[in-house]
């Protein structure tokens, strides 16, 4: 009975600070993950559906929980639930740290025909650096929100050690990695070139990733926002290792790898690009390869360049971030679209001229202008196609044309923006990794 009470209580607080329409959509989206996506398992962990796909993504099952973290300290049952989900995630990492999505049991569902070293428990084995970041971030956020440490146990220690080991291997993907992935009879974005190795890369200090947070293949092997996220998560590991686990060796390993990744971003990912005003300014590239190849764009999925302050990489006023943000929210960014229904960032993962509510929520959350935050919130409310939930993406001229009718991550990000506008978003992050690199 605690779930309906939590939804009612938080929705009442939202209604007091916003309006009836906002509160109504918030109530439905806030209840979505708690009431419709979770399945307790016999081992005491909890499996979380992404929505209309019957699998648990390490990334989505963390981001779906984001708005609940603000209330975990005052709701013990919620904190217990978050810990049970996090333990499931850590067990999945122990099963295979290269996999991005898992089944509730070893039933062979999902993409079993891919040419990679999979298993019946794995729904999909697309390696994405952010998939390993998210469960560690959730563990850290539970600790920060509630003060709990019981989940920061041997399971957590073993998982983060394995993550650090993998990220070090993938600093030199060409010579050290055995990971391969091919999917036949699928779009090119669903497979890796060079017999599953991916495009050629040279060591940079950053860690290689096969796929983006969108599950699309990287054009170049070093996804910059993914590496920025890894750097902030390594700071989380260092803090927990020092203060909770009392493991100086683990703290030192995390610190050393973080320094290498930050240096790699500084040297290889900060590039010159035309600004909307016409002058040339430094911005972050989205992907690089170590040979000088660079991709100037952003993707709606988080981690994105637009989301860097939310990850804890930099502040919203950081000059390099501001220049990158100006590029992202302009026609110079190939994934940016504007139409009669709205304007914002989309993704090559969905059709042209589609905006993602996730990206709109990130745009609002990283804005320094309260009026701009409310504008973005109004756009989200006006483009739900009368469903009172968010979708994966919608057409810039017709919100009735959308992808994925049930996408729990988007619902959670809408809630996060509403809580921000209402002054109820309490768990935030200060920059820990970079400062300004400009």
Number of C-alpha atoms within 10 A of each C-alpha: 5 11 14 11 10 17 19 15 12 18 22 15 15 24 17 11 17 16 10 12 13 20 22 16 21 28 22 18 23 29 19 22 23 19 12 12 20 18 15 14 13 7 8 12 18 21 25 28 23 24 21 12 12 17 21 27 24 27 23 26 27 24 22 26 22 18 24 24 21 21 19 18 18 11 16 13 13 19 20 15 18 22 22 19 26 27 22 22 33 22 17 24 23 17 15 17 20 24 24 27 25 30 22 20 12 12 12 15 18 19 15 18 11 17 16 17 15 19 19 16 21 27 25 26 25 27 24 26 30 25 26 29 24 23 29 25 22 23 26 21 20 24 19 15 18 17 11 17 15 10 19 20 11 11 13 22 19 14 22 25 15 17 21 20 13 18 22 18 17 25 24 18 23 17 11 11 15 12 17 21 22 20 18 11 7 9 9 13 17 18 27 22 16 12 11 16 19 25 16 15 20 18 18 22 25 34 26 34 28 29 26 29 25 17 18 20 24 26 23 24 27 34 31 29 30 28 27 27 27 32 29 23 29 29 21 21 28 24 18 21 21 16 12 13 19 12 14 13 12 21 21 15 16 23 18 13 23 26 18 17 24 22 17 21 26 17 14 23 29 22 16 13 19 14 17 16 9 8 9 12 18 19 27 29 24 24 26 27 23 21 13 11 15 20 17 18 21 30 26 30 24 25 28 24 25 29 25 23 21 21 28 23 27 25 22 22 14 17 16 20 25 15 20 25 23 17 25 24 20 18 14 16 18 17 22 24 20 18 14 10 16 21 22 25 30 31 23 16 18 16 14 15 21 31 31 27 31 26 26 26 28 26 23 25 28 20 16 12 11 12 12 14 22 17 13 23 23 13 16 25 21 14 26 20 17 11 13 20 25 30 26 24 30 27 25 24 16 15 21 14 13 22 16 14 15 17 23 29 27 27 29 28 26 29 28 25 27 27 23 18 20 15 12 18 18 13 14 13 14 13 18 17 22 19 13 15 18 14
